[in-house]
Amino acid sequence: MALSEELKTANLKAQRRLRQTPAATAARYDRKSRRVEVKLGSGMELTFSPENVEGLENATPTQLSKIEISPSGFGLHFPKLDADIYLPALLEGILGSKKWMAARLGAVGGLKTSIAKKRAARANGKLGGRPRKVILSQN
């Protein structure tokens, strides 16, 4: 009995999602612009750089050449990479797992320079630089 109610609830949620979220109707990789292009049922088009999406970041144009759309229109599958993208998450700006996105943001943040950062690095250098790590033996 409870399973029947869960199925009804899940179906209602799915119907709501279908009404609220644009689904993909076509997708392709454009070699010239080096971007994935997705046409949505709403008439809008979405393009993104594969380098910014987990699972596609190191893909070759040949690997990106075939894209399959799930029956719901919410999923993009790259069979040559065995990679999947959930379109609603992509539309929300979620390009990968939290860990992957944090690493990407950290790498970008570490490359940024500012006057304050330069001053702090110089001051640290005058003090002898970053302290060496001390490894304590556990005896």
NUTIZA-524294 format. One record per residue (C-alpha): residue in one letter; residue number from 0; y, x, z. Coordinates in nm, 4 decimals. Each point is the difference from the previous one (the first is absolute). Layout:
r: a&k: NUM&py: Y&px: X&pz: Z
...
//
This chain:
r: m&k: 0&py: 0.0000&px: 0.0000&pz: 0.0000
r: a&k: 1&py: 0.2425&px: 0.2784&pz: 0.0913
r: l&k: 2&py: -0.0796&px: 0.1822&pz: -0.3239
r: s&k: 3&py: 0.1066&px: -0.3053&pz: -0.2016
r: e&k: 4&py: 0.3370&px: -0.0064&pz: 0.1790
r: e&k: 5&py: 0.0448&px: 0.3743&pz: -0.0573
r: l&k: 6&py: -0.0668&px: -0.0459&pz: -0.3721
r: k&k: 7&py: 0.2537&px: -0.2828&pz: -0.0217
r: t&k: 8&py: 0.2585&px: 0.2127&pz: 0.1802
r: a&k: 9&py: -0.0704&px: 0.3000&pz: -0.2241
r: n&k: 10&py: 0.0284&px: -0.2152&pz: -0.3134
r: l&k: 11&py: 0.3326&px: -0.1442&pz: 0.1163
r: k&k: 12&py: 0.1326&px: 0.3502&pz: 0.0663
r: a&k: 13&py: -0.1154&px: 0.1143&pz: -0.3452
r: q&k: 14&py: 0.1675&px: -0.2970&pz: -0.1685
r: r&k: 15&py: 0.3230&px: 0.0723&pz: 0.1875
r: r&k: 16&py: -0.0180&px: 0.3664&pz: -0.1040
r: l&k: 17&py: -0.0538&px: -0.0986&pz: -0.3644
r: r&k: 18&py: 0.3114&px: -0.2199&pz: 0.0079
r: q&k: 19&py: 0.2187&px: 0.2598&pz: 0.1752
r: t&k: 20&py: -0.1054&px: 0.3284&pz: -0.1590
r: p&k: 21&py: 0.0302&px: 0.0847&pz: -0.3674
r: a&k: 22&py: -0.3327&px: 0.0997&pz: -0.1518
r: a&k: 23&py: -0.0565&px: 0.2625&pz: -0.2675
r: t&k: 24&py: -0.0632&px: -0.1302&pz: -0.3500
r: a&k: 25&py: -0.0078&px: 0.3381&pz: -0.1784
r: a&k: 26&py: 0.0036&px: 0.3675&pz: 0.0966
r: r&k: 27&py: 0.0096&px: 0.3261&pz: -0.1928
r: y&k: 28&py: 0.0865&px: 0.3668&pz: 0.0363
r: d&k: 29&py: 0.2888&px: 0.1190&pz: -0.2183
r: r&k: 30&py: -0.0557&px: 0.3666&pz: -0.0871
r: k&k: 31&py: 0.3566&px: 0.0482&pz: -0.1242
r: s&k: 32&py: 0.1699&px: -0.1073&pz: 0.3237
r: r&k: 33&py: -0.3013&px: 0.1057&pz: 0.2151
r: r&k: 34&py: 0.0137&px: -0.3305&pz: 0.1860
r: v&k: 35&py: -0.2333&px: -0.2916&pz: 0.0658
r: e&k: 36&py: 0.1445&px: -0.3262&pz: -0.1322
r: v&k: 37&py: -0.1100&px: -0.3337&pz: 0.1460
r: k&k: 38&py: 0.1035&px: -0.3373&pz: -0.1415
r: l&k: 39&py: 0.0132&px: -0.2781&pz: 0.2586
r: g&k: 40&py: -0.0581&px: -0.3711&pz: -0.0442
r: s&k: 41&py: 0.3574&px: -0.0611&pz: 0.1160
r: g&k: 42&py: 0.1300&px: 0.1717&pz: -0.3151
r: m&k: 43&py: 0.1051&px: 0.3139&pz: 0.1852
r: e&k: 44&py: -0.1320&px: 0.3458&pz: -0.0733
r: l&k: 45&py: -0.0763&px: 0.2696&pz: 0.2536
r: t&k: 46&py: -0.0211&px: 0.3690&pz: -0.0845
r: f&k: 47&py: -0.0914&px: 0.2848&pz: 0.2298
r: s&k: 48&py: -0.0829&px: 0.3653&pz: -0.0131
r: p&k: 49&py: -0.3681&px: 0.0714&pz: 0.0753
r: e&k: 50&py: 0.1039&px: 0.3131&pz: 0.1926
r: n&k: 51&py: 0.1413&px: -0.2314&pz: 0.2674
r: v&k: 52&py: -0.3180&px: -0.2015&pz: 0.0571
r: e&k: 53&py: -0.2963&px: 0.1127&pz: 0.2084
r: g&k: 54&py: -0.3073&px: 0.0487&pz: -0.2163
r: l&k: 55&py: 0.2036&px: 0.0427&pz: -0.3186
r: e&k: 56&py: 0.2170&px: 0.2963&pz: 0.1006
r: n&k: 57&py: -0.2130&px: 0.2615&pz: -0.1808
r: a&k: 58&py: -0.1273&px: -0.2177&pz: -0.2840
r: t&k: 59&py: 0.0115&px: 0.1091&pz: -0.3609
r: p&k: 60&py: 0.1306&px: -0.2264&pz: -0.2782
r: t&k: 61&py: -0.3595&px: -0.0481&pz: -0.1187
r: q&k: 62&py: -0.1060&px: -0.1183&pz: 0.3462
r: l&k: 63&py: 0.2924&px: -0.2437&pz: 0.0099
r: s&k: 64&py: -0.0596&px: -0.1340&pz: -0.3507
r: k&k: 65&py: -0.2320&px: -0.2825&pz: 0.1084
r: i&k: 66&py: 0.1245&px: -0.2540&pz: 0.2534
r: e&k: 67&py: -0.1856&px: -0.3165&pz: 0.0965
r: i&k: 68&py: 0.1618&px: -0.2993&pz: 0.1687
r: s&k: 69&py: -0.1958&px: -0.1906&pz: 0.2652
r: p&k: 70&py: -0.0698&px: -0.3708&pz: -0.0624
r: s&k: 71&py: 0.2657&px: -0.0981&pz: 0.2565
r: g&k: 72&py: 0.2570&px: 0.2270&pz: -0.1679
r: f&k: 73&py: 0.0692&px: 0.1704&pz: 0.3334
r: g&k: 74&py: -0.2059&px: 0.3128&pz: -0.0620
r: l&k: 75&py: 0.0249&px: 0.2849&pz: -0.2471
r: h&k: 76&py: -0.3135&px: 0.2081&pz: -0.0503
r: f&k: 77&py: -0.0081&px: 0.3417&pz: -0.1662
r: p&k: 78&py: -0.3702&px: 0.0383&pz: -0.0920
r: k&k: 79&py: 0.0224&px: 0.3659&pz: -0.1055
r: l&k: 80&py: 0.1314&px: 0.0822&pz: 0.3496
r: d&k: 81&py: -0.1824&px: -0.2726&pz: 0.1937
r: a&k: 82&py: 0.3406&px: -0.0787&pz: 0.1519
r: d&k: 83&py: 0.1383&px: -0.3403&pz: 0.0931
r: i&k: 84&py: 0.3535&px: -0.1170&pz: 0.0680
r: y&k: 85&py: 0.0862&px: -0.3238&pz: 0.1767
r: l&k: 86&py: 0.2985&px: -0.1405&pz: -0.1883
r: p&k: 87&py: 0.1630&px: -0.1911&pz: 0.2921
r: a&k: 88&py: 0.0042&px: 0.3228&pz: 0.2033
r: l&k: 89&py: 0.1453&px: 0.1899&pz: -0.2954
r: l&k: 90&py: 0.2742&px: -0.2616&pz: -0.0314
r: e&k: 91&py: 0.0808&px: 0.0547&pz: 0.3690
r: g&k: 92&py: 0.0338&px: 0.3747&pz: -0.0590
r: i&k: 93&py: -0.3311&px: 0.0961&pz: 0.1605
r: l&k: 94&py: -0.1294&px: 0.2745&pz: -0.2247
r: g&k: 95&py: -0.2947&px: 0.1202&pz: 0.2082
r: s&k: 96&py: -0.1454&px: 0.0183&pz: 0.3486
r: k&k: 97&py: 0.2340&px: 0.0554&pz: 0.2948
r: k&k: 98&py: -0.1319&px: 0.3544&pz: 0.0417
r: w&k: 99&py: 0.0497&px: 0.0841&pz: -0.3689
r: m&k: 100&py: 0.3508&px: -0.1479&pz: -0.0104
r: a&k: 101&py: 0.0993&px: 0.1800&pz: 0.3221
r: a&k: 102&py: -0.1181&px: 0.3311&pz: -0.1447
r: r&k: 103&py: 0.1998&px: -0.0624&pz: -0.3192
r: l&k: 104&py: 0.3123&px: -0.0932&pz: 0.1960
r: g&k: 105&py: -0.0429&px: 0.2998&pz: 0.2287
r: a&k: 106&py: -0.0276&px: 0.2346&pz: -0.2966
r: v&k: 107&py: 0.3181&px: -0.1415&pz: -0.1514
r: g&k: 108&py: 0.1809&px: 0.0085&pz: 0.3336
r: g&k: 109&py: -0.0995&px: 0.3628&pz: 0.0534
r: l&k: 110&py: 0.1666&px: 0.0940&pz: -0.3280
r: k&k: 111&py: 0.3340&px: -0.1523&pz: 0.0957
r: t&k: 112&py: 0.2728&px: 0.2324&pz: 0.1136
r: s&k: 113&py: 0.3177&px: -0.0734&pz: 0.1861
r: i&k: 114&py: 0.2731&px: 0.2056&pz: 0.1576
r: a&k: 115&py: -0.1403&px: -0.0767&pz: 0.3467
r: k&k: 116&py: -0.3501&px: 0.1034&pz: -0.1066
r: k&k: 117&py: 0.1289&px: 0.3280&pz: -0.1472
r: r&k: 118&py: 0.1963&px: 0.0778&pz: 0.3170
r: a&k: 119&py: -0.3025&px: -0.0721&pz: 0.2196
r: a&k: 120&py: -0.2216&px: 0.2252&pz: -0.2138
r: r&k: 121&py: 0.2522&px: 0.2835&pz: 0.0158
r: a&k: 122&py: 0.0396&px: -0.0360&pz: 0.3760
r: n&k: 123&py: -0.3769&px: -0.0018&pz: 0.0429
r: g&k: 124&py: -0.0257&px: 0.3109&pz: -0.2176
r: k&k: 125&py: 0.2500&px: 0.1859&pz: 0.2180
r: l&k: 126&py: -0.2208&px: -0.0741&pz: 0.2993
r: g&k: 127&py: -0.2996&px: 0.1593&pz: -0.1670
r: g&k: 128&py: -0.1242&px: -0.2975&pz: -0.2009
r: r&k: 129&py: -0.2704&px: -0.2442&pz: 0.0840
r: p&k: 130&py: -0.2063&px: 0.1043&pz: 0.3019
r: r&k: 131&py: -0.3530&px: 0.1181&pz: -0.0729
r: k&k: 132&py: -0.2840&px: -0.2307&pz: 0.0930
r: v&k: 133&py: -0.1882&px: 0.1073&pz: 0.3067
r: i&k: 134&py: -0.3742&px: -0.0567&pz: -0.0110
r: l&k: 135&py: -0.1460&px: -0.0363&pz: 0.3453
r: s&k: 136&py: -0.3646&px: 0.0847&pz: 0.0420
r: q&k: 137&py: -0.2033&px: -0.2648&pz: 0.1774
r: n&k: 138&py: -0.2285&px: 0.2000&pz: 0.2286
//
